[in-house]
Amino acid sequence: MEKQQQKSDQKQPKSDQKQKKVAVVLPRVVRKGNGMNGSKSDETRRSKFTADDLLVMQKIKEFHEKNTAEENWHLKGELKRQQLATDLRVLKLEAENKELWTKLKEQRKDTKLALEQQKLANQLRTSKLEAELEQQKLANQLRTSKLEAELERLANELRTSKLEAELERQKLANEFKERLMKMEIERLNERLMKTGGEKK
C-alpha cells in the first residue's frame, strides 16, 4: 500500500510538470560574429526568469531525473521478473519433457517386456500344442495297434471257428459214411447168409 501511495504521489507531479513546461520559455542562443571571417562568440540571451521560476525549473529537472531513474528501475525489475518467470517456465517445460521421456522409456520397456512375455507365451502354447499333438498321435497309434490286434484276434477266431466247423462237418460226414458202410456190410452179410442157406 505504501509503495502504491508513493507511486501515485510520484506520478502526480508529472501533470504539473507538463503544465509548467508549457509555461516555461527555454533560453535562446544567438551566435554573432565580426564580419564574414571574424571570430565567432556565443552569446546566450536568456529571457528574464525570476528566482521562483528557476527554482521550479530545477525541481522539475530533479523530479524528471528521479522519475526517469525510478521508471528505469521499475522497468529493470519488471524485465528481471519476466526473465525469471521465463526461466521458471523453461525449467518447468524441461522437467515435464524429462518426465515425458522417462514415461516414454518406461512404456517402451513395458511394451518390450509385454511383447517378450507374449512371445514366450506363444512358444509355450506352441510347445503344449505340439506335445498334445504328439500324445494324440501316439494315442492314435496305440488305438490303431489295439484295433489291429483285435482284428487279428477276431480273424483268428473266425478262422478257428471255420476250421472247427469244417472239422465238425468232416467228422459228421465221416460218421455218416461209417454208418452207411456198416449198414452196407450188414446188408451184404444178410444176403450172404441167405445165399449160403439156399445152397445147402
Buried (B, 14 or more C-beta within 10 A) or exposed (E): EEEEEEEEEBEEBEEEBEEBEEEEEEEEEEEEEEEEEEEEEEEEEEEEBEEEBEEBBEBBEEBBEEBEEBEEEEEEEEEEEEEEEEEEEEEEEEEEEEEEEEEEEEEEEEEEEEEEEEEEEEEEEEEEEEEEEEEEEEEEEEEEEEEEEEEEEEEEEEEEEEEEEEEEEEEEEEEEEEEEEEEEEEEEEEEEEEEEEEEE
